[in-house]
Amino acid sequence: MERRLSPVELDFVTSAPVRQVFTAELAAPPAAVYRSLAVEVGSWSAWFRAVRSSTPTRDGAGRSIRLSGGGRVEETIMAAVPDSRYVYRIDSINAPGIGALMEEWALAPTSSGGTRVRWTMATNGRLPYTLLLRLARPGFTWSFRDAMRRLDRRLTPARPPSAGTGR
């Protein structure tokens, strides 16, 4: 059963009662990471195992997501700042107990030319949902790290071995 969530605004990313933040550093540059997140929306299933399909909707203003395990999500893109920020609000989902949910992907260049990725899940909901979310944090951590490794491999061409490595 699809459930409509509260239509929160961008400030919810920082004001939500429950926020989970995950970070990773990728060798790929911010432009390539942003392109995979916000432009090549259909590519998510190739690097994020939790996503079975991701389809742009409403001429790019939204997305329809199918998750592993049967989850279905309809989203509205709230901010898309090339090479630095991608934020979407979940408008409807087929899971109980959630009041509002927004996700932010913040990208920053590293000194080596790569990207520091910060993924924030901002949410509120009924107590059982928020408790379950906290218990599920190790799973989200693993899923995020795996997705970032897969994305980085996808975006970073194979490099020849360094001199002196014997390979």
LUMKETI-939942 format. One record per residue: x, y, z of N, C-alpha, C in turn; chain; residue in three letters. Coordinates in pm, whole numbers. Example, Ala and Ser with C-alpha at 12.3 -4.5 7.8 and 13.67 -1.06 7.14 Angstrom:
BEGIN
<node <1319; -569; 780>; <1230; -450; 780>; <1320; -330; 780>; 'A'; 'ala'>
<node <1285; -225; 708>; <1367; -106; 714>; <1290; 3; 787>; 'A'; 'ser'>
//
This chain:
BEGIN
<node <83; -118; 0>; <0; 0; 0>; <88; 125; 0>; 'A'; 'met'>
<node <66; 211; -96>; <143; 335; -105>; <98; 431; 4>; 'A'; 'glu'>
<node <196; 494; 69>; <167; 591; 174>; <228; 725; 135>; 'A'; 'arg'>
<node <146; 829; 141>; <195; 964; 113>; <269; 1015; 236>; 'A'; 'arg'>
<node <384; 1074; 215>; <462; 1131; 324>; <444; 1283; 327>; 'A'; 'leu'>
<node <483; 1345; 438>; <474; 1490; 451>; <563; 1557; 348>; 'A'; 'ser'>
<node <512; 1662; 283>; <591; 1732; 180>; <687; 1833; 243>; 'A'; 'pro'>
<node <792; 1782; 307>; <888; 1869; 375>; <971; 1948; 274>; 'A'; 'val'>
<node <1032; 2055; 324>; <1115; 2142; 241>; <1263; 2116; 269>; 'A'; 'glu'>
<node <1351; 2181; 195>; <1495; 2156; 202>; <1554; 2166; 342>; 'A'; 'leu'>
<node <1502; 2252; 426>; <1558; 2267; 560>; <1542; 2140; 645>; 'A'; 'asp'>
<node <1458; 2048; 601>; <1438; 1923; 674>; <1567; 1842; 682>; 'A'; 'phe'>
<node <1656; 1858; 585>; <1783; 1784; 585>; <1861; 1813; 714>; 'A'; 'val'>
<node <1852; 1936; 764>; <1925; 1972; 885>; <1838; 1974; 1010>; 'A'; 'thr'>
<node <1706; 1979; 995>; <1619; 1991; 1112>; <1545; 1862; 1149>; 'A'; 'ser'>
<node <1555; 1758; 1070>; <1482; 1633; 1096>; <1521; 1576; 1233>; 'A'; 'ala'>
<node <1427; 1517; 1303>; <1458; 1459; 1434>; <1552; 1338; 1426>; 'A'; 'pro'>
<node <1553; 1269; 1314>; <1644; 1156; 1296>; <1724; 1181; 1169>; 'A'; 'val'>
<node <1856; 1181; 1185>; <1946; 1200; 1071>; <2054; 1095; 1079>; 'A'; 'arg'>
<node <2076; 1028; 968>; <2188; 935; 959>; <2278; 985; 847>; 'A'; 'gln'>
<node <2407; 998; 879>; <2504; 1054; 784>; <2614; 951; 759>; 'A'; 'val'>
<node <2644; 932; 632>; <2746; 835; 589>; <2843; 909; 498>; 'A'; 'phe'>
<node <2972; 878; 507>; <3070; 945; 423>; <3166; 843; 361>; 'A'; 'thr'>
<node <3221; 882; 247>; <3320; 800; 178>; <3402; 891; 88>; 'A'; 'ala'>
<node <3523; 847; 56>; <3607; 919; -40>; <3625; 832; -163>; 'A'; 'glu'>
<node <3602; 892; -278>; <3615; 824; -406>; <3731; 885; -484>; 'A'; 'leu'>
<node <3793; 807; -570>; <3899; 858; -657>; <3839; 938; -773>; 'A'; 'ala'>
<node <3716; 907; -809>; <3651; 975; -922>; <3624; 1122; -887>; 'A'; 'ala'>
<node <3631; 1209; -987>; <3608; 1352; -962>; <3460; 1384; -938>; 'A'; 'pro'>
<node <3432; 1496; -869>; <3293; 1532; -838>; <3201; 1536; -960>; 'A'; 'pro'>
<node <3249; 1583; -1074>; <3162; 1592; -1193>; <3112; 1453; -1234>; 'A'; 'ala'>
<node <3198; 1353; -1229>; <3159; 1217; -1267>; <3063; 1157; -1165>; 'A'; 'ala'>
<node <3088; 1181; -1037>; <3000; 1129; -932>; <2862; 1194; -944>; 'A'; 'val'>
<node <2860; 1325; -961>; <2732; 1397; -975>; <2654; 1346; -1097>; 'A'; 'tyr'>
<node <2723; 1327; -1207>; <2657; 1277; -1329>; <2587; 1144; -1301>; 'A'; 'arg'>
<node <2654; 1053; -1228>; <2593; 924; -1196>; <2474; 937; -1103>; 'A'; 'ser'>
<node <2481; 1030; -1009>; <2371; 1051; -915>; <2250; 1118; -980>; 'A'; 'leu'>
<node <2275; 1228; -1049>; <2166; 1317; -1089>; <2130; 1317; -1237>; 'A'; 'ala'>
<node <2223; 1278; -1321>; <2198; 1285; -1466>; <2167; 1147; -1522>; 'A'; 'val'>
<node <2252; 1051; -1491>; <2234; 914; -1539>; <2152; 835; -1436>; 'A'; 'glu'>
<node <2032; 882; -1411>; <1946; 827; -1306>; <1925; 677; -1323>; 'A'; 'val'>
<node <1913; 632; -1445>; <1890; 490; -1471>; <2008; 401; -1437>; 'A'; 'gly'>
<node <2125; 459; -1410>; <2244; 378; -1381>; <2253; 332; -1236>; 'A'; 'ser'>
<node <2168; 383; -1147>; <2179; 351; -1005>; <2182; 201; -979>; 'A'; 'trp'>
<node <2103; 124; -1048>; <2098; -21; -1021>; <2229; -91; -1058>; 'A'; 'ser'>
<node <2313; -27; -1138>; <2442; -86; -1176>; <2546; -72; -1064>; 'A'; 'ala'>
<node <2526; 23; -973>; <2626; 42; -868>; <2569; 41; -726>; 'A'; 'trp'>
<node <2438; 56; -709>; <2377; 54; -575>; <2286; -68; -567>; 'A'; 'phe'>
<node <2335; -173; -501>; <2263; -300; -498>; <2123; -291; -441>; 'A'; 'arg'>
<node <2098; -194; -353>; <1965; -179; -293>; <1862; -129; -394>; 'A'; 'ala'>
<node <1908; -75; -507>; <1820; -18; -608>; <1805; -116; -724>; 'A'; 'val'>
<node <1681; -159; -749>; <1656; -247; -864>; <1636; -167; -992>; 'A'; 'arg'>
<node <1569; -52; -980>; <1553; 36; -1096>; <1529; 179; -1048>; 'A'; 'ser'>
<node <1570; 273; -1132>; <1554; 415; -1104>; <1518; 482; -1236>; 'A'; 'ser'>
<node <1402; 546; -1239>; <1351; 604; -1362>; <1314; 750; -1340>; 'A'; 'thr'>
<node <1363; 840; -1424>; <1321; 980; -1411>; <1172; 994; -1442>; 'A'; 'pro'>
<node <1105; 1085; -1372>; <964; 1113; -1396>; <944; 1265; -1403>; 'A'; 'thr'>
<node <828; 1306; -1450>; <791; 1448; -1456>; <899; 1533; -1521>; 'A'; 'arg'>
<node <948; 1488; -1636>; <1051; 1560; -1712>; <1176; 1588; -1628>; 'A'; 'asp'>
<node <1214; 1492; -1542>; <1335; 1504; -1462>; <1314; 1568; -1325>; 'A'; 'gly'>
<node <1193; 1610; -1294>; <1166; 1673; -1164>; <1144; 1569; -1055>; 'A'; 'ala'>
<node <1132; 1442; -1094>; <1110; 1336; -997>; <1175; 1208; -1039>; 'A'; 'gly'>
<node <1164; 1107; -955>; <1217; 974; -984>; <1120; 870; -928>; 'A'; 'arg'>
<node <1116; 757; -995>; <1044; 641; -948>; <1148; 534; -921>; 'A'; 'ser'>
<node <1152; 484; -797>; <1256; 391; -754>; <1192; 259; -714>; 'A'; 'ile'>
<node <1254; 151; -755>; <1217; 17; -710>; <1337; -37; -634>; 'A'; 'arg'>
<node <1312; -79; -510>; <1421; -126; -424>; <1421; -278; -416>; 'A'; 'leu'>
<node <1538; -333; -385>; <1547; -476; -359>; <1456; -505; -240>; 'A'; 'ser'>
<node <1389; -616; -241>; <1298; -649; -133>; <1156; -599; -157>; 'A'; 'gly'>
<node <1131; -533; -270>; <995; -494; -304>; <956; -351; -273>; 'A'; 'gly'>
<node <1047; -271; -223>; <1014; -132; -193>; <987; -52; -319>; 'A'; 'gly'>
<node <889; 37; -311>; <855; 128; -421>; <850; 269; -366>; 'A'; 'arg'>
<node <917; 361; -435>; <931; 497; -387>; <907; 595; -502>; 'A'; 'val'>
<node <834; 702; -474>; <819; 813; -568>; <883; 935; -503>; 'A'; 'glu'>
<node <967; 1006; -579>; <1045; 1115; -523>; <1028; 1244; -602>; 'A'; 'glu'>
<node <1058; 1355; -534>; <1067; 1486; -597>; <1209; 1536; -577>; 'A'; 'thr'>
<node <1273; 1581; -684>; <1407; 1638; -674>; <1391; 1778; -615>; 'A'; 'ile'>
<node <1460; 1803; -503>; <1449; 1930; -432>; <1566; 2024; -463>; 'A'; 'met'>
<node <1683; 1969; -492>; <1800; 2051; -526>; <1893; 1968; -612>; 'A'; 'ala'>
<node <1945; 2031; -715>; <2042; 1966; -804>; <2145; 2072; -843>; 'A'; 'ala'>
<node <2254; 2075; -767>; <2361; 2171; -791>; <2478; 2094; -851>; 'A'; 'val'>
<node <2506; 2115; -980>; <2609; 2035; -1047>; <2739; 2025; -967>; 'A'; 'pro'>
<node <2787; 1902; -960>; <2914; 1866; -897>; <2919; 1885; -746>; 'A'; 'asp'>
<node <2806; 1922; -681>; <2816; 1944; -537>; <2698; 1895; -453>; 'A'; 'ser'>
<node <2576; 1895; -505>; <2463; 1862; -418>; <2345; 1806; -499>; 'A'; 'arg'>
<node <2285; 1700; -443>; <2167; 1639; -503>; <2075; 1597; -387>; 'A'; 'tyr'>
<node <1955; 1652; -385>; <1862; 1628; -274>; <1726; 1589; -331>; 'A'; 'val'>
<node <1665; 1486; -271>; <1531; 1447; -311>; <1448; 1414; -188>; 'A'; 'tyr'>
<node <1318; 1441; -203>; <1221; 1413; -99>; <1139; 1291; -141>; 'A'; 'arg'>
<node <1114; 1202; -49>; <1030; 1088; -79>; <885; 1134; -59>; 'A'; 'ile'>
<node <806; 1125; -166>; <666; 1167; -162>; <574; 1052; -122>; 'A'; 'asp'>
<node <606; 931; -170>; <527; 815; -134>; <617; 692; -130>; 'A'; 'ser'>
<node <577; 598; -43>; <655; 476; -24>; <560; 367; 24>; 'A'; 'ile'>
<node <593; 243; -3>; <507; 133; 39>; <558; 69; 169>; 'A'; 'asn'>
<node <599; 153; 263>; <646; 106; 394>; <573; 184; 502>; 'A'; 'ala'>
<node <541; 119; 614>; <464; 185; 719>; <550; 266; 816>; 'A'; 'pro'>
<node <485; 358; 887>; <547; 427; 999>; <628; 550; 967>; 'A'; 'gly'>
<node <653; 578; 840>; <737; 692; 802>; <651; 817; 788>; 'A'; 'ile'>
<node <695; 927; 850>; <623; 1053; 836>; <678; 1138; 723>; 'A'; 'gly'>
<node <810; 1149; 718>; <878; 1225; 613>; <1017; 1166; 595>; 'A'; 'ala'>
<node <1069; 1180; 472>; <1203; 1127; 443>; <1264; 1208; 330>; 'A'; 'leu'>
<node <1386; 1253; 353>; <1461; 1327; 252>; <1605; 1277; 254>; 'A'; 'met'>
<node <1666; 1272; 137>; <1805; 1229; 127>; <1885; 1337; 55>; 'A'; 'glu'>
<node <2005; 1361; 107>; <2096; 1457; 46>; <2228; 1389; 16>; 'A'; 'glu'>
<node <2279; 1412; -104>; <2412; 1368; -145>; <2494; 1495; -163>; 'A'; 'trp'>
<node <2592; 1516; -74>; <2679; 1634; -82>; <2816; 1587; -130>; 'A'; 'ala'>
<node <2869; 1656; -229>; <2997; 1620; -290>; <3097; 1734; -270>; 'A'; 'leu'>
<node <3219; 1698; -235>; <3325; 1797; -221>; <3453; 1740; -281>; 'A'; 'ala'>
<node <3528; 1824; -351>; <3653; 1775; -409>; <3756; 1746; -299>; 'A'; 'pro'>
<node <3838; 1645; -321>; <3948; 1615; -230>; <4076; 1673; -288>; 'A'; 'thr'>
<node <4180; 1680; -209>; <4307; 1737; -256>; <4370; 1653; -367>; 'A'; 'ser'>
<node <4331; 1525; -375>; <4386; 1437; -478>; <4303; 1437; -607>; 'A'; 'ser'>
<node <4199; 1518; -612>; <4115; 1525; -732>; <3995; 1434; -727>; 'A'; 'gly'>
<node <3978; 1363; -618>; <3863; 1274; -600>; <3745; 1348; -540>; 'A'; 'gly'>
<node <3655; 1271; -478>; <3532; 1327; -423>; <3507; 1274; -283>; 'A'; 'thr'>
<node <3474; 1363; -192>; <3424; 1324; -61>; <3271; 1326; -73>; 'A'; 'arg'>
<node <3209; 1210; -51>; <3064; 1197; -63>; <3006; 1188; 78>; 'A'; 'val'>
<node <2903; 1270; 103>; <2829; 1262; 229>; <2682; 1239; 196>; 'A'; 'arg'>
<node <2630; 1125; 241>; <2490; 1089; 217>; <2416; 1105; 349>; 'A'; 'trp'>
<node <2314; 1189; 351>; <2235; 1213; 470>; <2092; 1164; 446>; 'A'; 'thr'>
<node <2045; 1081; 537>; <1905; 1040; 539>; <1840; 1115; 654>; 'A'; 'met'>
<node <1746; 1202; 623>; <1676; 1281; 724>; <1531; 1233; 727>; 'A'; 'ala'>
<node <1481; 1203; 847>; <1349; 1141; 854>; <1279; 1167; 987>; 'A'; 'thr'>
<node <1152; 1138; 988>; <1075; 1130; 1112>; <968; 1025; 1091>; 'A'; 'asn'>
<node <909; 982; 1199>; <804; 881; 1188>; <767; 826; 1324>; 'A'; 'gly'>
<node <689; 722; 1320>; <645; 658; 1445>; <764; 593; 1515>; 'A'; 'arg'>
<node <751; 576; 1644>; <859; 521; 1726>; <912; 387; 1675>; 'A'; 'leu'>
<node <828; 290; 1641>; <884; 163; 1591>; <972; 182; 1466>; 'A'; 'pro'>
<node <932; 272; 1378>; <1011; 300; 1257>; <1146; 360; 1294>; 'A'; 'tyr'>
<node <1146; 460; 1381>; <1273; 525; 1415>; <1366; 430; 1491>; 'A'; 'thr'>
<node <1310; 343; 1574>; <1393; 244; 1643>; <1452; 145; 1543>; 'A'; 'leu'>
<node <1369; 98; 1451>; <1416; 5; 1348>; <1525; 69; 1262>; 'A'; 'leu'>
<node <1507; 195; 1230>; <1607; 266; 1149>; <1741; 270; 1221>; 'A'; 'leu'>
<node <1740; 296; 1348>; <1865; 299; 1425>; <1929; 161; 1430>; 'A'; 'arg'>
<node <1849; 58; 1445>; <1902; -79; 1446>; <1957; -119; 1309>; 'A'; 'leu'>
<node <1901; -62; 1205>; <1943; -95; 1068>; <2067; -17; 1024>; 'A'; 'ala'>
<node <2118; 72; 1108>; <2232; 154; 1067>; <2351; 73; 1014>; 'A'; 'arg'>
<node <2391; -38; 1079>; <2503; -115; 1021>; <2474; -163; 879>; 'A'; 'pro'>
<node <2350; -200; 851>; <2314; -241; 716>; <2321; -126; 617>; 'A'; 'gly'>
<node <2276; -8; 658>; <2287; 110; 572>; <2433; 145; 548>; 'A'; 'phe'>
<node <2514; 133; 653>; <2657; 162; 639>; <2720; 69; 537>; 'A'; 'thr'>
<node <2693; -61; 549>; <2749; -157; 453>; <2699; -128; 312>; 'A'; 'trp'>
<node <2569; -102; 297>; <2511; -77; 166>; <2572; 47; 101>; 'A'; 'ser'>
<node <2589; 153; 179>; <2649; 277; 128>; <2794; 254; 85>; 'A'; 'phe'>
<node <2872; 191; 172>; <3014; 168; 139>; <3028; 80; 16>; 'A'; 'arg'>
<node <2946; -23; 7>; <2949; -110; -111>; <2913; -30; -237>; 'A'; 'asp'>
<node <2810; 52; -228>; <2768; 132; -343>; <2879; 229; -385>; 'A'; 'ala'>
<node <2945; 290; -289>; <3052; 384; -324>; <3172; 313; -387>; 'A'; 'met'>
<node <3206; 194; -337>; <3314; 116; -400>; <3278; 81; -544>; 'A'; 'arg'>
<node <3155; 34; -563>; <3110; -5; -697>; <3104; 116; -791>; 'A'; 'arg'>
<node <3056; 228; -740>; <3049; 348; -822>; <3190; 396; -859>; 'A'; 'leu'>
<node <3280; 394; -762>; <3417; 439; -790>; <3483; 351; -895>; 'A'; 'asp'>
<node <3464; 219; -884>; <3520; 128; -986>; <3461; 158; -1123>; 'A'; 'arg'>
<node <3335; 189; -1126>; <3266; 219; -1253>; <3319; 348; -1316>; 'A'; 'arg'>
<node <3353; 445; -1231>; <3391; 577; -1281>; <3541; 598; -1298>; 'A'; 'leu'>
<node <3621; 517; -1233>; <3765; 534; -1236>; <3827; 430; -1328>; 'A'; 'thr'>
<node <3885; 473; -1439>; <3945; 375; -1530>; <4060; 300; -1463>; 'A'; 'pro'>
<node <4080; 178; -1507>; <4191; 98; -1453>; <4321; 171; -1479>; 'A'; 'ala'>
<node <4403; 176; -1378>; <4532; 244; -1391>; <4643; 142; -1403>; 'A'; 'arg'>
<node <4746; 173; -1480>; <4860; 82; -1486>; <4929; 78; -1350>; 'A'; 'pro'>
<node <4997; -31; -1319>; <5068; -39; -1190>; <5174; 68; -1178>; 'A'; 'pro'>
<node <5197; 111; -1055>; <5301; 211; -1028>; <5438; 150; -1052>; 'A'; 'ser'>
<node <5532; 234; -1089>; <5670; 187; -1109>; <5722; 126; -979>; 'A'; 'ala'>
<node <5788; 14; -991>; <5848; -50; -874>; <5756; -143; -799>; 'A'; 'gly'>
<node <5635; -167; -849>; <5544; -256; -779>; <5565; -401; -819>; 'A'; 'thr'>
<node <5642; -424; -925>; <5667; -561; -971>; <5552; -623; -1046>; 'A'; 'gly'>
<node <5450; -540; -1081>; <5336; -595; -1157>; <5342; -548; -1301>; 'A'; 'arg'>
//
